[in-house]
Amino acid sequence: GESVGLHLPTLSVQEGDNSIINCAYSNSASDYFIWYKQESGKGPQFIIDIRSNMDKRQGQRVTVLLNKTVKHLSLQIAATQPGDSAVYFCADTGGGQGEKLIFGQGTELSVKP
Amino acid sequence: DAMVIQNPRYQVTQFGKPVTLSCSQTLNHNVMYWYQQKSSQAPKLLFHYYDKDFNNEADTPDNFQSRRPNTSFCFLDIRSPGLGDAAMYLCATSRDLPGIEKLFFGSGTQLSVL
């Protein structure tokens, strides 16, 4: 089965609020994690990644937090905008040789104006 | 400019009629992947090429084949499409393996099987 999964399938937030999307992974040997955004009818788009030697990484309006103790990953989006509406996937290499990327279920983010 | 290009955007085929989906890249990346994505589901890896080295996932049906004639192009062949093969097919590339380099995805080909 998939090594990565998401807690909630849908998330609705008000424009301007912060969004938090969660992800759990099962393989403690996973060492690379990545978040993708997928808009309707398009391919996944890279957002941010993090390696297991880090706990936090920040990008433009996005922050990824990694808690290796409980095998949990989260994506925080600051000041959520309507253009952030999409499905968000976390993925990791499953602790293998790094030869493939395994995707979690996905969370659909809806931003209300 | 698009870096991973998939053609066609939409493909309709008949049950049992062979179909080929195309992917090209301008990134000169070593690795090319094919993912299958059904509605409201996560992308599922079918296979990938590291240069000319083909790597098939254990649960990929024999009905799915792939060719990579050169660095830039990769094809997905479905020999006898069934109704269950209707899905979005995503091509992706990376300079090196995912544990080292991130993947870049194309816009996908939506396959319908009638």
Interface residues (C-beta under 8 A of the other chain):
Chain A: E2 D31 Y32 I34 Y36 G41 K42 G43 P44 Q45 F46 D49 F89 T93 Q97 G98 E99 K100 L101 I102 F103 G104 Q105 G106
Chain B: V4 Q6 Y33 S40 Q41 A42 P43 K44 L45 H48 Y50 N55 E57 L90 A92 L97 P98 G99 I100 K102 L103 F104 F105 G106 S107 G108 Q110
